């Protein structure tokens, strides 16, 4: 893979000259995405519940976008991060400029060449380039801001996410751990939904005000202790190692994605007979989990 990218990057400058004219997002009507508060019009398409945009859209975020005719790939670079999206492939290869270690992300989407216009996943690409993405379900507005770091974002002790208040590194650590313990075998969407449902509790006045307190909350009734999440009870939360996919799913939830559709609980119907959770209004079923509010 390293040799592939060395050759790929060596052809990027020449690739710019060969880039199909359709690769440019020429302000196609119908969709507006806000970049650092400014509206940018672009064409989009949906694939597996993911929003796809032309690769050239990322020029509005000061990214370099080129086309490698030899490798049939769109190449997007910003700061020290470079990502290659081979046309027709369901993966992306990426690496930092100061490192020769190149890695591959399997994607739930396939890069599309639509008459020379190359469509790539918006949220994945933006976050990989160190940008923050937020989708407001009520206004159906997607916003991108240029703050953040390459790859997995890290929130400082003073960091916060809309509606959550301060989010500490310790909060982030335990959100990774519980999401992996609860949904390690679930899809990316299932992992995101689990993390989002926990965050929905934090936002609710009926639950503790921090992520860590919500995860480790124990209530006592009639001499019994009731844990909110089984991995806390059986200690799995301390044993798991969060995958990169789990971390990305958690970050997506922190950025506003909510496949749980507002759920505050989730359960596996084959593993629980808890009548309290079963009495809740079901919002969606994803994989082995029923989500409810």
Secondary structure, 3 states (H helix, E strand, C coil): CHHHHHHHHHCHHHHHHHCCHHHCCCCCCCCEEEECCEEEECCEEEECCEEEEEHHHHHHHCCEEEEECCCCEEEEEECCEEEEEECCCCEEEEEECCCCCCEEEECCCCCEEECCEEEEEHHHHHHHCCCEEEEECCCCEEEEECCCCCCCCCCCCCCEECCCEECCHHHHHHHHHHHHHHHCCCCHHHHHHHHHHHHHHHHCCCCCCCHHHHHCCEEEECCEEEECCHHHHCCHHHCCCCCHHHHHHHHHHHCCCCCCCCCCEEECCCCCCCHHHHCCCEEEEECCEEEEC
